[in-house]
Amino acid sequence: MVRLDENEISFPDPELYDGHDGLIAFGGDLSVERIWFAYQLGIFPWYNPGEEILWWSPDPRFILIPEEIRVSKSMRKIMKRNIFTFSENQNFREVIKNCQQSHRKGQSGTWLSDELMNSFIKLHEYGLAKSVEVWQDGELVGGFYGLQIGNVFCGESMFAKVSNASKAGFIHFVENNKDQIELIDCQSHTEHLESLGAKMIPKKEFLKILHENNERR
C-alpha cells in the first residue's frame, strides 16, 4: 500500500498495483483536484471520519450496464402510478446531506465525512458532480449523487425516506440516460443494486472501459 504525498497529486497505477481487498493507497487529501483525478483512474476514497484517508480500486468491480437494468413487475407498477416525480441537480446539497445521515445496515456511523461532502459540493458547483432527486407531494424523499466522467457515471451514495424512493430514482435516471451513459460504476456490491442488474466484472475490464471513455472526452 502506497502513502500519498499531500503536495503531489498522484496515485499508483490501479492496473499494475493490486492492494489487499482493493486498498491501494492512503493519505493525501480530499481536494477537488485529487478526487477528480482519482475517479478518472478508477480509484475512490472510502474511510471512517477521523481516520486516515483510504483509496480503493477493488477487483472485481461492481457495475451496471444501462441496457441491462432489470425492473421488477412491482416496480414497473410503481413507476406507472407516478407516485414519485424526479429532477436532476435541483438540490445537490440536500441529497448529499441526507446520504450522510442515512442509516446503513451493519454500520454504526457514516463514511461520508464533512470534508468529503464539502469536496463533492464543490465538484457539483464545477459541473462535475450531479444529483438525482426523488419527490413525493413536494417533499424530497429520496435521491443519489455521483460524478459524471464522459459516458461513465460513478455513483456514490443514495438515500430513501420512503419505500422504493431511491430505487425509483435510479430506474428513472438509467432509463432516461441510456443514450448518454455507457456504464454506471457502483463500486462495491449491494443487494439493492444487484436486484436491478448490477454485476461484478474484472477490474482490468472496468479500467479498459474507463480508459477508452477518457480518451473520447
N, C-alpha and C positions, 0 to 999 in steps of 0.2 A: 504494500500500500504506500502511496506517494504522499508526502506532505507538500501542500501547495504554498507558494510564496505569495504573501499578500500584495507585494509590489509588482507582481508579474502575472498577467492573465494567461495561464497555460494549463493544460491537462495532459496526463498520459494518454496515448492513443488507445481508445477503448477496444479496438480490434486486435491490438497486439498485447494489451495488458488485461488480464482477467483476474481480478482480486477475488477474495473469498465471498461467495454469495453475491457477487456483482459490485462489491465495495472496492473502488479503485483509488480513491484519494480522500484526504481530509485536510481541513484548514482552509486557508484563503479567506475570501469574504463573500458577501452577498450583494455586490454591486450589480447594477443593471447590466453592465458590460460583461461581467463574468457569467452571470446567469444566461444571458442571451447566447454567448459563445458556447457554453456548456451544452445547451439544448441542441444547438446545431451539430454537435459532436455525438449526440445520443446519450448525454450524461445529465443527471438531475440531482439536486440536493434533497436529502431526507435525513432528518436528525431530530433529536429531542431538544427543545428550547433550553438554553443554559449550558448545553454541552458543545463539543467540537462539531463544526460543520462537516458532514459526511457527504461524499459524492458517489453516485451509483451508476452502473451500466450493466444491468443484470442479463444473464444468459440462462434460459431463453427469455425473450421479450414478449410481453402481453400486449397484443394489438387487435384492432378491429378494422377490417376492410369494409367500407361503407356499403358496397353492393351485397355483402354477406350478412347484413344485420338481420336478426331474427325477431319478429314481433309476434307475440302470442295472440291467440284469438281474443283473450280477455283484454289485452292492452289495445288491440285494434278497436274494440268496442268503446273503450275509454276515450281513445283519440277521436272517434267519430262523434261521440256525445259532446265534444267541445267543452269538457269540464274545465280545461285549462286554456289560457292564452299564453303566447310566447313572445319574447323580444330578445334582441341581441345588443349588448353594450349600452343598455339603458341604466343599469345600476350596478356597475362593477364592484364598487366599494361594499355595498350591502351583501352582494353574493359572496365575496371573499370573507367578509366578517362572519357570515352565517356558516361558511365552511369551517372557519376556525373554531367556532363554538359548537359545532355539531358533534354529538357523542358518537364514537366509533366502537363497535363491538370488540371487546378484548383490549381496549385502550383506556387508560385512566386519565390521559390528558390529550393534548393536541401536538402534532408535529409541526403545525403551521405557526411559527414564531411571529412576533410583531415585526421584526426586521425583515423576514422573508415576505410577509404580507405587504409591507410598505414598498419593497422592491417590485413586486408584481403590480402594485397600483401604479408605480412609475412606468413600468413596461406597458401598461394599458394606456397611460397618457401619451406614450410614444407611438401608440397604434400597433403594438406588438402582441399584447395580451388581449383576449376577448372574453366576454361573459355571455352566458345564455340565462335569461330569467324566465321563470315559470310563475304565472299569476293565477289567482283564483279570487273572484269577486273583488278585484282591485288590490289584493294583498299578495306580497311576494312569498310564495310557499315552497319554492324550490329553485334549483339552478346549479350551474357549474362554471368553471373558468379554465383557461389554459392558454398556451402560446400557439400562434399560427405562424408556421415557418413554411412558406410556399404552399405546397399541396399536402403538407403534413400538419395535423393538429395534435399538439401534445396536451392531452387532458391532465389536469392537476387534481382537482377535488370537486366534489358535489355535495349538495345537502338537500333534504326534503323535510318540510314541516308537516306535510300530509301524505298519505299513502299514494305511491305511484308518481309523485310530482317530478322527482329527478329523472325517473325512467322515461316519463313522457317528454320531458325537455330534451333528453338525449336522443330519443327516437325522432323528434321533430327536427333537431339540429342535423342529424345524419341524413335523414330523408330529404332535407332541403338543401344539402350541400354536397350531394353525391358527385356532381359535376366538377366541383372545385377541390374536393379533398380525396386524395389517393389512399391515405392511411391515417388512422387515429391511434396514437401511442397511449396505451392505458398503463404503461409502466409495469405494474405488478398485479398479480392475479386477484380478482374478486369474483365471488359467485354471482353478484349482481350484474356485472358486465359480461361474464361468461354466458349467462342466460340470454343475453342479447346478441350473441355471436362472436364475442371476443375470443381470441385463441393465442396460444403460445407459438412463436416462431424462433428459429435460431438467431442469436444476436447478429451474426455475420449477415444474415438475410435482411434484418432490420436496418443495419448500418449501410448496407448497399443501397437500399431504397432511399434512406435519408441522404446519402452522398449524392445520388442521382438527382434528388429533389433540390439540393443546394446548388448543384451545377446549373439547373434550369432557371433558378431565380434571377 
